Every structure is written in C-alpha cells, then in structure tokens.
Amino acid sequence: GQQLNQSPQSMFIQEGEDVSMNCTSSSIFNTWLWYKQDPGEGPVLLIALYKAGELTSNGRLTAQFGITRKDSFLNISASIPSDVGIYFCAGPPFNQKLVFGQGTRLTINP
Amino acid sequence: DTGVSQDPRHKITKRGQNVTFRCDPISEHNRLYWYRQTLGQGPEFLTYFQNEAQLEKSRLLSDRFSAERPKGSFSTLEIQRTEQGDSAMYLCASSLGVGTGRIAEAFFGQGTRLTVV
C-alpha cells in the first residue's frame, strides 16, 4: 500500500534551535498535511498544503509542498518546550483517505 | 467546543469480549474516518464513510471489526471477540466532503485507548 517516509525518525535539540523534517512519497499527492500529536491525544492539524511549490506558515511553523509533488517539508523556528511531540505528515492518494508517515519524534533539551 | 468527540476515552476488556466505540464528528462534516494507532507508529487507516455510505474498508481489517454510521451522523466501531493484538488507540476523524476543496483536512478526536487483557 501507499507509504510515506518521514525523516528523521527522531530529533534531540536544544531549546531555541530551528528544526527541519521532511516526508517523501512514492506517488504524487495533490495535498500535503502536517499534524502534531501529544502523548495520549489525537493528532492536531498544523498546516495544509494544496499547490506544488506552496509555502505556508502557521506561527513559527513553515511547511512547503515540494515541486515534484512527491515530498513536503516542515520547519520549526526557535523551538520551545511545547513543540515536543510527534510530527506526522499525511496525504490523500487519489483524493481518498489519508495515509500517514511513521512520524518524527521531537525532544527538546531546555 | 464542537470538535470531534470520542467515547469512551479508555476501555479495558477481557480477551474474547465485544467492545463498541462511538464517534461524534464535527457537525457540518460529512466524511468520517476510523484509524488505529499502535505505539511508535502513525495512524493506520481502517475505514471511512461519506455520509452514511461506507466507501472503503482496509484489507487489513479483520471481519471481527465492523463500523456503522446510521443517518450520516455519529459512527460506531465494534470489535467482536477481542484479541490482545487489538490493543491500540482507535482514532476517529472527520472532514468536509467532496467539492469543498478541503476534503483532506481531517480533524481528529482524542481517541479511545483499548487494552485487551
């Protein structure tokens, strides 16, 4: 089935550092989504991207829809402790149900 | 708050028992999804509905699992004869339907954590 590959699988950074993560697909997507999940909670939608090359920001978060339409990137600037969690990329192949990557676990050292 | 609501939040059951979970989507959303998530993994698709019609069911889904969405409102997910391997977080999500341009933006509930002992 459709798979999304996220990289890196985990990150350990110092508070205040910038973070970059990415997601690749074996097929073309028309939409890319980024979610954050805290322990014991459901994923929360952060950013939705609809157009190749699109760059969208949500506060300190910036995401880009890759021009090949097979990848997407998420950057977090000036990380703070509440950024800790697992970040998932997701997309709907053939505009049907969402498929998810395996997640990037972010840990921040104060 | 009119977000996606799931009930119960936690369920502990003995192996072999049946369990049923409920999901109330955001009121104007006509797509509803069920996902399962185990520790360290991303959400895994189970099934989804467009209004009351079940459009797709994962081939990985055992026939012990069944979902309904009567009248296109709330949905239930039932697991019959539970097994220890069914222990997971069960997530429900909803989104706007076809033609809205935002069909992919799924909003999740807080999940139901199932533990089979």
Interface residues (C-beta under 8 A of the other chain):
Chain A: L4 T31 L33 Y35 G40 E41 G42 P43 V44 L45 A48 Y50 F88 A90 G91 P92 N95 Q96 K97 L98 V99 F100 G101 Q102 G103
Chain B: V4 Q6 Y33 Y35 G40 Q41 G42 P43 E44 F45 Y48 L55 E56 L91 A93 G101 R102 I103 A104 E105 A106 F107 F108 G109 Q110 G111 R113
